[in-house]
Amino acid sequence: MSCPHIGSANLAKPSPTDNVYREDCTQCFDSIDDPAGLDVCLKCFNGGCAGDRNHAKLHATSRNHPLVLNIRRTRKIIERNEPPLKMSKLAIAAETESDRYDTTLTVKCLDCGIDNLNREDATIAPVIDAVMKANTFSRKEEVKAWEQELTTCEHILTMQQGEPRKIESQDLGHCSKCDLNENLWLCLECGNLGCGRAQFGGVSGNSHGLAHATETKHGVAVKLGSITPEGTADVYCYNCDEERIDDNLGAHLANWGIILAEREKTEKSLTEMQIEQNLKWEFSMTTEDGKELTPVFGPGLTGLKNLGNSCYLASILQCLYDLPSFQQRYYSDKLGPLPSVPDPAEDLETQLRKLGDGLLSGRYSKSDTDVFASEHTPNVPYQKGLQPSMFKHLMGRGHEEFSTMRQQDAFELLQHLIKLITRSKHPVELGDPTQPMRFVMEQRLQCLNCKKVRYSSNEQDSVFIDVPMEKLPPEEEGQEPKYKPVTLKQCLDSLTASEVVELTCAGCGSKDGFTKRQAFKTFPDVLVVNARKMAVVNWVPIKIDVPVIVDDEPFNLDEYLSKGQQPDEEALPEDESAKSNAPAFVPHAEALAMLEAMGFPRVRGEKALHATGNSDANAAMEWLFGHMDDPDIDVPLDLSASSGGAASGGAGAADPEKLAMLESMGLSGPRAVKALKETGGDVERAIEWLFSHPDDDGADAVEEEAPAGNEGPKKEAGSSELPAKFQLQSIVCHKGTSIHAGHYVAFIRKKLSEDETSWVLFNDEKVVKVVDVEEMKKTAYVYFFKRV
């Protein structure tokens, strides 16, 4: 049967920059593995499900793109008598789809209702071929995830080596400052040999290579034991603090009499150690007696496939979509149809609702039994897991860290998602799903001389707790250090304890300082707690696994509610002159000197001390390591009322200078104002936002910028009603020495039946019932407590 739609108007070949969505639907997680398959638009390459939901038909009608390629895939039966090969490098195995799947292709016209157009048609065939050969959206992400891209840098390209000389073999045997004979790094600029940092797996190191680089400003070094005759080696630039590639490594080594052809690799490379480390951080999927944990299936029990380094994302999403507010907002009968947008994969509302349906409906929570298990390889039928590629790309777009495929800090991701969701539009009857996390902390300052007080409050969506660290005596020599367990109450007591800070009183002029204490002015419905367990070892921040004991039963937080200003307390003056002379921040002299001696600029040191209580150089250094990439890290500290402080986050009026930049590009008016607001004032992201939201007139942003008029004061977040009882609902756990590496999982308290409530482990796509969660609670990184 002929179709009048076949022609160039309805057909296009994908270019290298086009995203081809030929794996799962852009509006739900139905995929090419479902019986009806996936319809890929042959004009814009949108993927739409062809089953009962028929999002393909919706797309064809709304965009007038009738021609689609239906792709259906079935798994070939594979008999596995041997375990899969152990991964040895950061690369994707060259296994093709045809090795694992049978694929059926059909061309359809959704307008004419023709289900089997001629695939060999001269007009259609080249388009089908181009679509099937194009990299899929998720494949691009997977390649970036596993192929670690190393580059050279300006310090290597401009490196000036010393006078050529031959370093005798006996001088290559140990560090120039100690007796270590492994993990040795050769400075390519002067030929000094220094030991590296201590590494995972017992590799020794005293950081003498780093000390040499710091003293001499010689930044480029090569790890001797990693050099191969082929010319590969671990090259590190201390100035960039990154692993690099030296394209002229042979010549640079020859300057010191080292010939590549004569070298033999004797130690693991950094990449190999990273792979080994990540394999070591796997969470146990067995009980104490060695039995596999029981997989569970059903609504709210759907796993998420690891996209490479995305376990931080999966664990946070599982905890968020366990919250009633997220379930109501993104998976509810009250929701209308999905937004009608040109590109659903680029629409945040669509992707959040897609996740809601995927995680909560139970539609995709089923065992993956396509892999045949022989009697020699008993197989637990875990889920295949949903692939959140579109959401990951969308939420990370324009962000310096989350746009990469590197492992990230799960808590920083949570804060990023809260910001994105808060800035989105929400139906009045449903509201912002992050609102239940909000509460108010109140700070009390009292002058040590005149005893006058000042109260200030700050709305938050989470709280940090510093975990006390006390090493236990080793049970045997060489044992990994263990730390004394602490209770959550100890951490909260420390959070709300009084401390003395060095400030000048605006009332009496005294420089004796103030006592400072913070407490809860209101409590949220969902309390998010981030446990900070960091120590600095050899100048590197390391995460320490200190057990934190958290009760399973509800506990009371009434004692942490602020009493507010008391009748017998006299407030510091609030007149304009006093405000202009608000308590002046005087950085702790000794701590600031220590930070400057470490190489931190004074401005950064002052900021860090102000943020961490103005007493501890180590705490300030930890804060600096976590805020190195802040855009305003080198902006001098400004505590005046007009500055907006660090909490403003770009949410106020649009910056006139940035507006002028957009206007010079022809991007002006309310749309420009909204674009800056939606992207936190980032001009580049604002430009991208404007081009991806052509139909948004920005009127709502202008209304928000307008004076409040008669709207009255904003309602305070949270509630001060007592009792304030909370119970642990979910935790994000982390294994690894750095929050930017290792592995994240989530443990969530789930009601599995009318009679059974149990902890469930979400380890990427694997979802299993857990018998004992006590060990995991001790090493949690992010806690979600619900008010009961």
C-alpha positions in Angstrom: 0.0 0.0 0.0 1.4 3.4 -0.9 1.7 6.3 1.5 1.4 9.9 0.5 3.7 11.0 3.4 6.8 9.4 2.1 9.0 12.3 1.0 11.7 14.6 2.2 9.2 16.7 4.1 8.7 13.8 6.6 12.1 12.2 6.5 15.6 13.3 7.7 18.9 11.6 8.4 20.4 12.3 11.8 23.5 14.4 11.9 26.3 13.6 14.3 25.0 16.2 16.8 21.4 14.9 16.8 20.1 12.8 19.7 18.5 9.6 18.5 16.1 8.2 21.1 15.9 4.6 19.9 16.1 2.8 23.2 13.2 4.0 25.4 10.3 6.4 25.2 11.0 10.0 26.0 7.8 10.2 28.1 7.9 6.8 29.9 10.2 3.9 30.3 8.6 1.6 27.8 11.3 0.5 25.4 12.4 -1.6 22.4 12.4 -4.6 24.7 8.6 -4.4 25.2 6.3 -6.5 22.9 5.1 -3.5 21.0 8.5 -2.0 20.7 9.5 1.6 20.2 8.5 4.0 17.4 11.3 6.3 16.4 10.3 9.4 14.5 12.0 9.5 11.1 11.9 13.3 11.1 13.2 14.4 14.6 14.2 11.0 16.1 12.0 11.2 19.1 11.3 7.8 20.7 7.7 7.0 21.5 6.2 3.9 23.0 4.0 1.9 20.6 2.1 0.0 23.3 -1.1 0.8 25.3 0.2 4.3 26.2 1.0 5.1 22.6 3.2 8.2 23.2 4.4 7.7 19.6 0.9 8.5 18.3 0.7 11.6 20.6 4.0 12.9 19.2 3.1 12.2 15.6 -0.2 14.1 16.0 1.2 17.1 17.9 4.3 17.5 15.6 2.8 16.3 12.3 5.6 13.7 12.0 3.7 10.6 10.7 6.5 8.3 9.7 8.2 6.1 12.3 10.6 3.2 12.5 9.3 0.5 14.9 12.2 -1.3 16.7 11.6 -4.5 18.7 14.3 -6.3 20.4 14.4 -9.8 22.0 17.3 -11.2 24.0 19.1 -14.2 22.6 19.4 -17.1 25.0 22.9 -17.2 26.5 24.1 -20.1 28.5 26.8 -19.0 31.0 28.9 -21.7 32.4 31.7 -19.3 33.5 31.6 -16.0 35.3 32.0 -12.9 33.2 35.6 -11.6 32.7 36.9 -9.3 35.4 37.1 -5.7 34.2 40.7 -4.6 33.8 40.6 -1.1 32.4 38.3 1.8 32.0 36.8 0.9 28.7 33.6 -0.5 27.2 33.8 -4.1 26.0 33.4 -4.3 22.2 30.3 -6.5 22.4 27.8 -5.6 19.7 24.0 -5.6 20.0 23.8 -8.4 17.4 25.8 -10.7 19.7 23.1 -10.4 22.4 19.8 -9.5 20.7 17.6 -10.2 17.7 16.2 -6.9 16.4 13.0 -6.5 14.2 12.5 -3.3 12.2 9.2 -2.1 10.7 8.4 1.2 9.0 4.9 2.6 9.8 2.8 5.6 9.0 0.8 6.5 12.0 -1.4 8.9 10.0 -2.4 6.5 7.3 -2.5 3.5 9.7 -0.1 1.5 7.6 2.0 -0.9 9.8 4.4 -2.3 7.2 5.8 0.1 4.7 8.5 -1.0 2.3 11.8 -0.7 4.1 13.7 -1.0 0.8 12.1 2.1 -0.7 14.9 4.3 -2.1 13.7 7.2 0.0 13.3 5.4 3.3 16.2 2.9 3.3 19.0 5.4 3.7 17.2 7.1 6.6 16.7 3.8 8.4 20.3 2.9 7.9 21.4 6.3 9.3 19.1 6.0 12.3 20.3 2.5 13.2 24.0 3.4 12.8 23.8 6.7 14.8 24.9 6.6 18.4 22.0 6.4 20.7 21.5 9.0 23.4 22.4 6.5 26.2 25.4 5.0 24.3 27.0 8.5 24.2 26.6 8.6 27.9 28.0 5.2 28.5 31.1 5.9 26.4 31.8 9.0 28.4 31.2 7.1 31.6 33.8 4.3 31.1 36.4 5.8 28.8 38.4 8.1 31.0 39.6 11.0 28.9 43.0 12.2 29.9 44.6 15.2 28.2 47.8 17.1 28.4 48.1 20.6 30.0 50.0 23.9 29.7 52.4 22.9 32.4 53.6 19.8 30.4 53.6 21.7 27.1 55.7 24.6 28.5 57.9 22.5 30.8 61.6 23.5 30.9 63.8 20.5 31.9 67.1 20.9 33.6 70.5 20.1 32.0 70.5 16.5 30.6 72.1 13.9 32.8 71.8 10.2 33.4 70.3 9.2 36.7 72.1 6.1 37.8 70.0 3.0 38.4 71.0 2.9 42.1 69.5 6.4 42.5 66.2 5.2 41.1 65.8 2.7 43.9 64.2 4.8 46.7 62.7 8.2 47.6 65.3 11.0 48.0 63.7 11.9 51.5 62.9 8.4 52.9 63.6 4.7 52.3 60.4 3.9 50.4 61.2 1.9 47.3 57.7 1.8 45.7 55.2 4.4 44.6 58.1 6.6 43.4 57.5 9.6 41.3 60.2 11.2 39.1 60.1 15.0 38.7 60.4 15.5 35.0 61.7 19.0 35.4 64.7 18.4 37.7 65.0 14.6 38.1 64.2 14.5 41.8 62.6 11.2 43.0 59.9 11.4 45.7 57.4 9.0 47.1 53.7 9.5 46.3 50.7 9.7 48.5 49.5 6.6 50.4 47.1 4.7 48.1 44.2 2.3 48.5 45.2 -1.3 49.1 48.2 -0.7 51.3 50.5 1.1 48.9 52.8 3.2 51.1 53.6 6.9 50.6 54.8 9.9 52.6 53.9 12.5 49.9 57.5 13.6 49.4 56.8 14.0 45.7 54.1 16.5 46.5 56.3 18.2 49.1 59.0 18.6 46.4 56.4 20.1 43.9 55.2 22.5 46.5 58.7 23.7 47.5 60.1 24.0 43.9 56.9 24.7 41.9 57.9 21.8 39.7 54.5 20.4 38.8 55.0 17.4 36.4 56.0 14.0 37.6 55.8 10.4 36.3 55.4 7.2 38.3 58.4 5.1 37.6 56.8 1.7 38.2 54.0 2.5 35.7 56.3 3.2 32.7 55.8 0.6 29.8 58.1 0.1 26.8 55.1 1.2 24.7 55.4 4.7 26.2 52.4 4.7 28.6 52.7 5.8 32.2 51.0 7.6 35.0 51.8 11.3 34.5 50.6 13.7 37.2 50.5 17.5 37.2 50.6 18.8 40.8 49.8 22.3 39.6 46.5 21.1 38.0 46.1 18.4 40.6 45.0 16.0 37.8 46.3 12.9 36.0 47.6 13.9 32.6 49.1 12.6 29.3 52.6 13.6 28.2 52.8 13.1 24.4 56.6 13.6 24.5 57.2 11.3 27.5 60.0 9.3 25.7 62.0 12.5 25.1 61.4 13.9 28.6 62.6 10.6 30.2 65.6 10.4 27.9 66.7 13.8 29.3 67.4 11.9 32.6 68.9 8.9 30.8 65.8 6.7 31.1 65.1 4.7 27.8 61.5 3.6 27.3 62.5 0.4 25.5 64.4 -0.7 28.6 61.6 -0.1 31.1 59.3 -2.7 32.6 56.0 -2.0 34.3 56.3 -3.2 37.9 53.4 -1.4 39.6 49.7 -0.9 39.1 48.7 2.3 37.3 46.3 4.8 39.0 43.5 3.6 36.7 44.0 0.0 37.6 44.0 1.0 41.3 40.8 3.0 40.8 39.1 0.0 39.1 40.3 -2.3 41.9 39.1 0.2 44.5 35.6 0.5 43.0 35.3 -3.3 42.9 36.3 -3.5 46.6 33.5 -1.1 47.5 30.7 -3.4 46.5 28.0 -3.7 49.1 27.3 -7.2 50.2 24.3 -8.9 48.5 24.4 -11.9 50.8 23.4 -12.7 54.3 25.9 -13.7 57.0 25.4 -17.4 56.1 26.2 -16.7 52.5 22.7 -16.8 51.0 21.7 -14.3 48.4 19.4 -11.6 49.6 15.8 -11.9 48.4 14.8 -9.7 45.4 11.5 -7.8 45.9 9.2 -6.5 43.2 6.2 -4.2 43.0 5.2 -0.5 43.1 8.0 1.6 44.6 10.5 -1.3 44.3 12.0 -0.5 40.9 15.8 -0.3 40.4 17.9 2.1 38.3 20.6 1.0 36.0 24.1 2.3 36.7 25.1 4.5 33.7 28.7 4.2 34.6 29.3 6.5 37.6 25.7 7.3 38.4 25.1 5.4 41.7 25.1 8.8 43.5 22.1 9.8 41.3 20.2 6.5 41.7 20.4 6.5 45.5 19.2 10.1 45.9 16.3 9.6 43.4 15.1 6.5 45.3 15.0 8.4 48.6 13.2 11.4 47.0 10.6 9.4 45.3 9.9 7.5 48.6 8.6 10.9 50.0 4.8 11.4 49.9 5.3 14.9 48.5 7.2 13.6 45.5 4.8 10.8 44.9 1.8 13.2 45.0 3.6 15.7 42.8 5.0 13.4 40.1 2.8 10.3 40.2 -0.8 11.2 41.2 -4.3 10.9 39.9 -4.5 14.7 40.2 -1.9 15.2 37.5 -3.2 16.2 34.0 -1.7 15.0 30.7 2.0 15.3 30.2 3.2 18.7 28.9 3.0 19.2 25.1 6.5 20.2 24.4 8.7 20.0 21.2 11.3 17.8 22.9 10.1 15.8 25.9 13.6 14.6 26.7 14.6 18.3 27.3 11.6 19.1 29.6 12.2 18.8 33.4 8.5 18.3 34.2 8.2 15.5 31.7 11.3 13.7 32.9 10.4 14.0 36.6 7.0 12.5 35.9 8.6 9.8 33.7 10.7 8.9 36.7 7.7 9.0 39.0 5.8 6.5 36.8 8.9 4.4 36.3 9.8 4.1 40.0 6.4 4.0 41.6 3.9 2.3 39.2 5.5 -1.2 39.5 5.1 -1.5 35.7 8.8 -2.1 35.3 9.6 -3.9 38.5 10.0 -7.4 37.2 12.8 -10.0 37.1 15.1 -10.1 34.1 14.9 -13.8 33.2 16.3 -13.5 29.7 19.7 -14.7 30.8 19.6 -18.5 31.1 21.4 -19.8 34.2 22.9 -23.3 34.0 23.0 -25.6 37.0 26.6 -24.5 37.6 25.7 -20.8 37.9 22.6 -20.4 40.1 21.2 -17.0 39.2 19.1 -14.6 41.3 16.7 -12.9 38.9 17.3 -9.3 39.6 15.6 -6.5 37.6 17.0 -5.0 34.5 16.6 -1.6 35.9 15.5 1.7 34.4 18.0 3.8 32.5 17.7 7.4 33.6 19.9 8.8 30.8 17.6 11.6 29.7 17.1 12.9 33.3 20.8 12.7 34.1 21.7 14.7 31.0 18.9 17.2 31.6 19.6 17.9 35.3 23.4 18.2 34.6 23.2 20.4 31.6 25.4 23.4 32.0 26.7 22.3 35.4 30.4 22.0 35.7 30.3 18.8 37.7 27.0 17.0 37.0 27.4 17.4 33.3 30.4 15.0 33.5 30.5 11.3 33.8 32.6 11.4 37.0 31.4 10.1 40.3 29.9 13.0 42.3 28.9 13.8 45.9 25.4 12.5 46.5 24.5 15.3 48.9 25.6 18.0 46.5 23.4 16.4 43.9 20.5 16.5 46.3 21.0 20.2 46.8 21.2 20.7 43.1 18.0 18.8 42.4 16.2 20.8 45.2 17.2 24.0 43.5 16.1 22.9 40.1 12.7 21.6 41.4 12.1 24.7 43.5 12.5 27.0 40.5 10.0 24.9 38.4 6.4 25.7 38.1 4.0 23.7 40.3 0.2 23.4 40.3 -1.3 25.2 43.3 -3.1 22.1 44.5 0.0 20.0 44.5 2.7 22.5 45.5 6.5 22.2 45.6 7.5 18.7 46.7 10.7 20.0 48.4 8.7 22.3 50.7 8.3 19.5 53.4 12.1 19.6 53.8 12.2 23.2 54.7 12.6 24.6 58.1 14.2 27.6 59.9 17.4 27.6 62.0 17.9 30.4 64.5 21.2 31.8 65.5 21.7 33.6 68.9 24.7 35.9 69.4 25.5 37.3 72.9 28.2 39.8 73.6 30.6 38.6 76.3 30.9 42.1 77.6 27.5 43.9 77.5 25.4 40.7 77.4 23.2 42.1 74.7 21.9 39.6 72.1 21.0 39.4 68.5 18.8 36.7 66.9 18.8 35.9 63.2 17.2 33.1 61.2 17.9 31.3 58.0 15.6 29.0 56.0 17.2 25.6 55.2 16.4 22.4 53.5 19.0 20.2 55.3 21.4 20.3 58.1 25.1 19.3 58.4 26.4 17.5 61.4 30.1 17.1 62.1 30.9 13.7 63.4 33.4 13.5 66.3 36.4 11.2 65.4 38.2 9.3 68.1 40.5 6.4 67.0 40.3 3.1 68.9 43.5 1.3 69.9 44.4 -1.3 67.1 43.6 -4.9 68.1 46.6 -6.1 66.1 49.6 -4.5 64.4 48.9 -3.2 60.9 45.2 -3.2 61.3 43.1 -0.6 59.5 42.2 2.1 62.1 38.7 1.9 63.6 36.8 4.7 65.3 34.8 5.0 68.4 31.0 4.9 67.6 29.0 8.1 68.3 25.3 8.6 68.6 23.1 10.9 66.5 22.3 12.8 69.7 26.0 13.5 70.3 26.2 15.0 66.8 23.1 17.2 67.3 24.4 18.3 70.7 27.6 19.4 69.0 25.6 21.2 66.3 23.6 23.2 68.8 26.4 23.8 71.3 27.6 27.2 72.3 30.9 28.4 71.0 32.9 31.6 71.3 33.5 33.6 68.1 35.8 36.6 67.6 33.5 39.6 66.7 33.5 43.2 67.6 30.3 44.3 69.4 28.3 47.0 67.6 26.7 48.0 70.8 29.6 48.5 73.3 32.6 48.2 70.9 34.1 45.4 72.9 36.4 43.0 71.1 36.0 40.2 73.7 33.8 38.3 71.3 30.4 36.7 71.3 28.9 33.3 72.3 27.1 31.8 69.3 24.5 29.1 69.4 22.2 27.8 66.7 19.0 25.8 67.2 15.8 24.9 65.3 13.2 27.7 65.2 10.9 25.3 63.3 11.1 21.6 62.3 10.4 20.2 58.9 8.2 17.3 58.0 11.2 15.6 56.4 14.6 16.3 58.1 17.6 15.7 55.8 20.9 15.3 57.6 24.3 15.2 56.0 26.9 13.5 58.2 30.4 15.0 57.5 33.1 12.5 58.4 36.2 14.1 56.8 39.8 14.2 57.9 42.8 15.7 56.1 45.6 13.1 55.5 48.7 14.2 53.6 46.9 17.3 52.5 44.1 15.3 51.0 40.5 15.2 52.4 39.7 11.6 53.2 36.3 10.2 54.3 36.5 8.3 57.5 33.9 5.6 58.4 32.9 6.6 61.9 29.9 4.5 63.1 26.9 6.8 63.9 24.3 5.1 66.0 20.7 5.9 65.0 17.7 4.4 66.7 15.2 2.6 64.6 12.3 3.8 66.8 11.0 7.4 66.8 13.0 9.9 68.9 12.3 13.4 70.2 14.0 16.6 69.1 12.1 19.0 71.4 15.3 20.0 73.3 16.8 21.4 70.1 14.0 24.0 69.6 15.1 27.6 70.0 13.4 29.5 72.9 13.7 32.8 71.0 14.5 36.1 72.7 13.6 36.0 76.4 11.9 38.9 78.3 15.1 39.6 80.3 17.3 39.7 77.3 18.3 43.1 75.8 18.7 43.2 72.0 21.6 44.8 70.2 20.6 48.0 68.5 18.9 47.6 65.1 19.2 51.3 63.9 20.9 52.0 60.6 24.1 53.0 62.1 24.3 49.8 64.1 23.5 47.8 61.0 26.3 49.5 59.1 28.5 48.5 62.0 27.1 45.0 62.4 29.3 42.6 64.4 32.5 42.9 62.4 34.2 39.6 61.6 37.7 39.3 62.8 39.4 36.1 61.6 41.2 34.0 64.1 44.8 35.2 63.6 46.6 31.9 64.2 44.2 29.8 62.1 44.4 32.3 59.3 48.2 32.3 59.4 48.1 28.5 59.2 45.9 28.6 56.1 48.1 31.2 54.4 51.1 29.1 55.2 49.4 26.2 53.3 49.1 28.4 50.2 45.5 29.5 50.5 44.9 33.2 49.6 43.8 35.4 52.6 40.4 36.0 51.1 39.7 32.3 50.9 41.0 31.7 54.4 38.7 34.4 55.8 35.7 33.0 54.1 36.5 29.5 55.3 37.0 30.6 58.9 33.7 32.5 58.8 31.8 29.5 57.5 33.3 27.1 60.1 33.1 29.0 63.3 36.4 30.9 63.2 38.6 28.6 65.3 39.8 25.5 63.6 42.2 25.7 60.6 41.5 22.0 59.8 37.8 22.6 59.6 38.4 25.6 57.4 40.7 23.7 55.1 38.0 21.0 54.7 35.5 23.7 53.8 37.9 25.1 51.2 38.4 21.7 49.6 34.7 21.4 49.2 34.2 25.0 47.8 37.2 25.4 45.5 34.9 25.6 42.5 32.5 28.2 43.9 32.3 31.1 41.4 32.6 33.6 44.2 35.4 31.9 46.1 37.8 34.8 45.5 35.2 37.6 46.2 36.1 39.3 49.5 33.8 38.4 52.4 30.9 40.9 52.7 28.6 40.6 55.7 26.7 43.9 55.1 22.9 43.6 54.9 22.9 44.8 51.3 25.2 42.1 50.1 22.6 39.4 50.4 25.1 37.0 51.9 26.1 33.6 50.7 22.6 32.3 50.9 21.1 34.5 48.2 22.1 32.1 45.5 21.2 34.4 42.7 17.5 34.2 43.5 16.9 37.9 43.8 16.6 40.6 41.1 18.4 39.9 37.9 22.0 41.3 37.6 21.8 44.4 35.3 25.2 43.7 33.9 24.2 40.1 33.0 20.9 41.4 31.5 22.9 43.8 29.4 25.1 41.0 28.1 22.0 39.0 27.0 20.4 42.2 25.5 23.6 42.7 23.4 22.9 39.3 21.8 19.3 40.2 21.1 17.9 38.3 24.1 16.0 40.8 26.2 12.8 41.5 28.2 11.0 39.2 30.7 12.4 36.1 29.0 16.0 37.2 29.8 15.1 37.9 33.4 13.5 34.5 33.8 16.5 32.8 32.1 18.9 34.3 34.5 16.7 33.4 37.4 16.3 29.7 36.3 20.0 29.3 35.9 21.3 31.0 39.0 22.6 34.0 37.1 24.9 31.9 34.8 24.9 33.7 31.5 26.0 30.7 29.4 23.3 28.5 30.9 20.8 31.3 30.5 21.4 31.4 26.8 21.0 27.7 26.5 17.7 27.9 28.6 16.4 30.6 26.3 16.9 28.5 23.2 15.4 25.4 24.8 12.3 27.3 26.0 11.2 29.3 23.0 7.5 29.4 24.1 8.1 30.7 27.6 7.4 34.5 27.7 8.9 34.9 31.1 5.8 36.8 32.4 5.7 34.8 35.7 9.3 35.8 36.5 8.5 39.5 36.1 5.5 39.1 38.5 7.8 37.4 41.0 10.3 40.3 40.7 7.6 42.9 41.3 7.0 44.3 44.8 4.9 42.0 47.0 2.2 44.7 47.5 -0.6 43.4 49.8 0.5 39.8 49.7 1.7 40.0 53.3 4.8 38.3 54.8 5.9 34.9 53.5 4.8 32.0 55.7 7.6 30.6 57.7 8.8 27.2 56.6 8.3 24.2 59.0 6.4 24.1 62.3 7.4 24.8 65.9 4.7 22.6 67.3 5.8 20.0 69.9 6.4 17.2 70.3 8.8 17.0 67.4 9.3 13.3 67.0 11.2 11.9 64.0 11.9 8.4 62.7 14.6 7.3 60.2 12.9 6.6 56.9 15.8 6.2 54.4 19.6 6.5 54.2 22.1 7.0 51.4 25.3 5.0 52.3 28.7 5.4 50.8 31.7 3.1 50.7 35.1 4.6 49.7 37.7 7.0 51.0 36.3 10.0 48.9 32.8 11.1 48.4 33.7 11.6 44.7 34.6 7.9 44.3 33.5 4.6 45.7 29.9 3.4 45.6 26.5 4.8 46.8 23.4 2.8 47.7 20.1 3.6 49.4 18.3 1.8 52.2 14.6 2.6 52.5 12.0 1.5 55.0 9.2 0.0 52.8 5.8 -1.4 53.6 5.9 -4.7 51.6 2.5 -5.9 52.7 -0.3 -5.1 55.2 1.6 -7.1 57.8 5.2 -6.4 56.9 7.5 -3.4 56.9 11.1 -4.0 56.1 14.3 -2.2 55.1 15.0 -2.6 51.4 18.4 -2.1 49.7 18.5 -0.2 46.4 21.9 -1.1 44.9 21.5 0.4 41.3 19.2 -2.1 39.5 19.3 -4.7 42.3 16.4 -4.3 44.8 16.5 -6.7 47.8 14.9 -7.2 51.2 17.4 -6.6 54.0 17.4 -8.5 57.3 19.9 -6.4 59.2 20.5 -2.7 58.4 22.3 -1.8 61.6 25.8 -1.9 60.0 24.7 0.2 57.1 23.1 2.8 59.4 26.5 3.3 61.0 28.2 4.3 57.8 25.3 6.4 56.3 26.2 9.7 54.5 22.7 11.2 54.1 19.8 10.6 56.4 16.1 11.2 55.7 14.0 11.4 58.9 10.2 11.7 58.7 8.2 13.5 61.3 5.8 11.2 63.1 
